[in-house]
Amino acid sequence: MSTNLSALITRGLSSKNSGTSAGRESRFSYPVILLIIAGALIALSTLRVVTGATSITASTQYAAALSLAVPIGLAGLGGLWAERAGIINIGLEGMMMLGTFAAGWIGWQHGPWMAALAGVLGGALGGLVHAIATVTFGVDHIVSGVAINILALGTVQFLAKLWFGAEGSAASAAGGNDKQSPPMEDMPTLTVPLLADWLGRIEQQHWFFVSDAAGILRAGVNDVSWLTLVAVALFIGTFYILWRSPFGLRLRSCGESPLSAESLGVNVYTYKYYAVVISGAMAGLGGAFLAIGVHFYQDQMTGGRGYIGLATMIFGNWRPGGVALGAGLFGFTDALRLRGGGTTVHALLLLFAVLLIGIALWKLRKGHKRQALINSVIGGLLVVWYVTTETVPRELVAASPYLTTLLVLALFSQRLRVPKAIGKPYRRGQGK
Amino acid sequence: MKTLKTLKTLKTTKKFDTERVLLAVAAPVLAIVGALAITSVIIAATGRDPFHAYSVMINFGTTPESQVWIINKAIPYYLSAAAVAIGFRMHLFNIGVDGQYRMAAFFAAVVGGALTLPGIIQIPVILITAMLVGAVWAGIAGYLKTTRGVSEVISTIMLNSIGGLIIAYFLREGRLGEREGNLVHTPDLPASSHFFTIPTAVKPIWGTVVIAILVGIGYWFVINRTRFGFDLRAVGASETAAQASGVSVKRMVVTSMVLSGAVAGLVGMPTLLNESYNYGTDFPVGVGFTGIAIALLGRNHAVGMVLAALLWGFLERTGIRLEFEEFAQEIVGVMQGVIVLCVVIAYELVRRYGLKLQQRKVGEELAAATENNGRNGKGPSDTAEVSA
């Protein structure tokens, strides 16, 4: 992730958030953000030098993290669109499935770009069903979402058998079967000439801080799928549309107070429809990204990423920047799992321990003795764990994103602000 | 005069009752008709005769072998649905039944494989272990919701994944698992812990059906006949109102989550005690999500969920047969999805129609009353009161 993007993200995070409760605005200025980024980099560099786990700042690690973060991020962004308009979308998983399927189906015939478009349409179709059920018929949002997940799974498996696995068809001749579509071509990637090589050479030197920064930056300029860039553009576009345009203001007002929106002449139904269909389209694109990444649709390849996307959205406080951060975290830990990151997670234990002890000292200064004690005990235990072991079990690496999500939500959920009218059924004219 | 009035009200309620029955029947009928129509269109679109498919399903699904198979399949489904429904009744979404059931089944299998006690002691030990593990695993989500305000939907989904990984960690050779061919499973339960079966002309019915029946009766009784159940439904209907009338919503959330988890712990027992006798890498997953679908289909109603679980088993059983008749077996998955979606929409439509009827009736009665008042020489001052 390039620095100016993360700056944009944090600016998005900290931009004037109308109506944070109790006025707890954490508004960082630009230099402060740069300082924070630099501090994090120094911490990671130090960690690399101390523990010798080079993977912590290797560009390959971040490249893998980026490509794993995109589908989750897009699902989260989809969730954000729907929830900002007051519709809970737990059907993201199903919409992603429809996206993977549509991409696999079109992809082997018309190439990856058409596959991406098909994924968008497939997901949007799922979004439309959700919108009809929740907006028009007023079905409970979670109930409808669960139903859509069941329906999408059934539909996708049925059609895959029909279109990819039919004996004697062109698809099965091209390598398709009941659970897999025929392979499609590569998605073109972008490598910034000169810059990528130059950063690569710096990374090889293993200079403190400089090489680490180069390694992380290189992931953003070397061999990046064009679809990743599209996803980044969608994040930025979402921020500008939802927070900087009249359309976005109306859409968000439907999620905060549909009655007020209605009284000002906003057609709430229409906006909710827009939001949920766009939400499905985003999740569908996330699904398409998965299919394009491995070159075909596979049965059950979404693997719960839609649900994780939902978690990143809550994690990210219903803001695009937060979703991007959450997805990045998931992508990072997922990349660790795939690259056998036992040693890396083992190294990160030390970082957590230091952070916890730091928090403990800070709490002690503020006079919260109990919290200081708890933090220092956990920190101490982590240090003991770090010293007595060489690596952590594979399963713990795999579980780290889920554990992190739970921890973050448990610590910060009080500060999260959910759209006010989320999940509430709305009928036109109910305020009379 | 007064008696007349009460008689009148009695009459109206009675009339209203027939209407209510009609409405209650209308929703499932509407859902079934809708679902059949949609699936017929889908099958016809693939160039096959839908009615042939249905006749194949009905013929095959009603054979004695199929009936036993369906009943056995429905046992874990029903338990899973009951677990989900406990939360649903108070608008608490326990998406984590799947994780709770797997954790519970795994640790119960470990405990059961380690002990060699007589069945009369060992089976209850296994069941209690399973319920405790399920309750703890669900309780984490309940605790996080009440103390830290974490949405139970997210926390249970995370706990599902974490639970799966905990099992993956322990289910290895040299830890708690043993290898058999290319499967790894926990040590087998001793023969004393095998649950009884009910012999029939064909294959036997699992004795764990008794557990499902007891859970069903218990569910119905607790929800409809106890104070706790009343509080639970009250919280479901309106959290603020329940809180105002002295129900501790937080305590209700934790209690119902723990209860839901305890029932979820039982979901794996039919498979464990009647079929596999160990927890292996091939232990079924996703039953918790099936439970959500069945709870939705059965409208969280003790008997409704029985029918829904049997229907699910029926569909899965007949799907196998459809494959022989040149239909795609996967159509069953589409049917399941369509049925669930149709049911939720149909119920919502019927509910709204019922409300409209009620409003119209009340309106008519009020209009009649004001007319009477007008004739009796009362001024229009009353109309203001009733028009609200």
Interface residues (C-beta under 8 A of the other chain):
Chain A: I90 V129 A133 F137 G138 V139 D140 I142 V143 S144 V146 A147 I148 N149 I150 L151 A152 L153 G154 T155 Q157 F158 A160 K161 L162 G304 Y307 I308 L310 A311 I314 P393 E395 L396 A398 A399 Y402 L403 T405 L406 L409 A410 L411 S413 Q414
Chain B: I42 T46 F93 I95 L144 R148 G149 V150 S151 V153 I154 S155 I157 M158 L159 N160 S161 I162 L165 I166 A168 Y169 F289 I292 A293 L296 A328 Q329 E330 I331 V332 G333 V334 M335 Q336 G337 V338 V340 L341 V344 I345 E348 L349 R352
